[in-house]
Every structure is written in C-alpha cells, then in structure tokens.
C-alpha cells in the first residue's frame, strides 16, 4: 500500500525562490531596509506638513491666492466651491491641486535624499583619502629579508678579508 502523504511530498517541492527568499529575509540588509521605511514614513509626515502648511500658502500667495488643495475640475456631478464639498456631493473630480502637492512633496524628498547621499559620499571620499598604514610584511618576506641581509653581511666579510 502506498502512503499518500509520502508520495505527495516526493512529487510536491517548494519553489526554488523560497530558499532564496528565506536567505534574503535573514540578512542584515533587510533590517536596515525596515528601519529606513519607518524613518521614511516619519519623514513623510514632516514633508506633508512642510508642503501643506509652509510652501503651498507661499506659492498660493505668489500666484494670486490660489489654494492648491482646492484646485480641482468637476468632471461629473454638482459643481461645488471646495474639493471636500464636491466629494461629499458625490461629484467626479480631477484633483489637480492634490497632484501639485504630491509633485512638490516628491521634489522635497528627492532633494533631501540628494543632499544626504552627497554628504555621505563626501564622508566616504574623505575616509578613502586617509593614508592607510602599510601592511605588515608576510613571514615569507621577513625570511627573504633576513636571508638577503645575511648574504650581504657574508659578502662584506669576504671582501674585507680578501682586500
């Protein structure tokens, strides 16, 4: 009688990527990535506030008092004065202001990452510029140096006794 459980195990194998995924999860880089995601989420809140509360009012003032968060086009439904009112009324809207906010947020994050990478690169270059201590000679090099010195000493001793 054939054991169905053993027969199934013989025919069903885990996909090859499962082992690779397990090895990937166990590496330290994944932990670093997780920390980066958490910090990025916190940074997103700061950037959102910076765009919404600082940049948009200044940009809106410069372009004639436009509030970007309420810059929208109603495609279908009742025309309202604010985006929130239009969405509550069930209107289909094209939210251009929210898109502009997202673009500004992206540019701020990209600029922050650019300057951070630039600073890290500069630190890395400075570390590489430091002169490294010369490596210690290997045991073979030490032995060859001793042999050379002994041969020079013997040569000098022979030339003084002959001369």
N, C-alpha and C positions, 0 to 999 in steps of 0.2 A: 504494500500500500504506500502510495506517495504522500509525503507530508506536504500539504498545500502551502503552509507558511514558509517552509524551507525552499520549496520550489519557486514561490513568488520572490523571495529575497535573491535567489540566484538570477532571476530574469529582470528584476527592477533595480536599477542602480541610480544613485544620486547623480544629478548632472555634474559635469566637471567643474562648473563655475562655483559650486557650493563650497568646495575646499578652498578655492581662491578667495571667495568672499569671507570665509571664516578667518583666513590668514590676514586679509585686509583689515577686518574689524579688530584684530588683536594687536595691530601695530600701533605705535605711539602717535603716528600722524593723525589717526582718527580722533584721538583725544584732543589734539591741538586744533583740529578742524571744528570739533564740537565747541571748544572754548571760543573760537573765532566766530561761530554762528551766534552764540549767546551775546558776545560783545557787540557783534553786528546788529543784533536785534535792539540792544540798548542804544546803540549809536543811531539807529533808525528813528527812534523816538526823539532824540535830540535834533536830528536833521529835519524831521517833520515840523517840530516846533520852530526851528530857525526859519524854515521856508514860510510857514503859515503866519507866524507872529512877527517876524522881522523883515524878511525880504519882500513878501507879497504886498504889505502895506506901502513900503517904499516904492516898489515898482508900480503899484497901482496909483500912487500919488504922482509919479513921474509921467504916467500915460493918461492922466486926466481923471483919476479917482476910480478906476475900474477895480472891482473886487474879483480877482481871478477865480475864487471858489464859486462864484455865481455867474461865471461866463459860460453860458450853455445855449444850445439851439433846440427848440422843441420840434421834434420830427412828427409826432402824432399825439393828439390829446390836447387838453386845455393849456393855454399859454399863461404861465404864472411869472411873477417877478423874481422869485428865488428858486434855486435848484431844489431845495428841500420841499417847498410847496408844490413844485411840479411833480416831484417823485411821489409825494403823498397823494396827489390827484391821479396818479397812475399814468402820467404822460411818459412817452418815449422821448428821451433827451440825448443829445450829443454833447457830452460834458467836456468842452474844450478847456475850460479853466482848470479842471482837475488834471487834465493831461499836461497842461503847462506847469502845474505844481509838481507833477511827477518828473517832468524833464528837469526842472530846477533842482529837485531833490537828488536826482541821478548825477547831475553835474557837480553838486556839492560833495557827494560821496566819492565820485571819481577824482575830484581834486584832492580830497583828504587822503585817499589811498595813494595818489600820485606822490604827494609830499611825504607820506610815510615811507613809501618804497624808496624814494630818492634819499631820505635821511638814512635809512637802513643800508642802502648801497654805499653811501658816503662813509658810514661807520665801517662797513666791510672792507672798503678800499683802504681805509686808514690802518685797519688791523693787518692787512696784507702787506702794507708798506713798511711795517716794523721789521727790522732785520732779525732774521732767525739765527739762533745760536748754531754754530757749525756742529754737525753731527759728530758724535764720538767715533774715533776710529774703530773699525772692527778688529776682532782678535787676529785675523789674518794680516791686516795692515800693521798692527803692533809688532807681530812676529817678523814681518818683512823689514820693518824699520830697524829692529834690533839686529837682524842679520846684516843689513846694509851698514849700520854703524860698526859692527864687529869687523866686517870686511875692510872698511875704511881705516879702522884702527890697526888692523894687521898690515895693511898696505903701507901705512905711515911708519909702523915699527920696522918693516923690512927696508924701506927706503932710508931710514936713519942709520941702520946697521950697515948697509952697503955703502953709504955715501960718506 
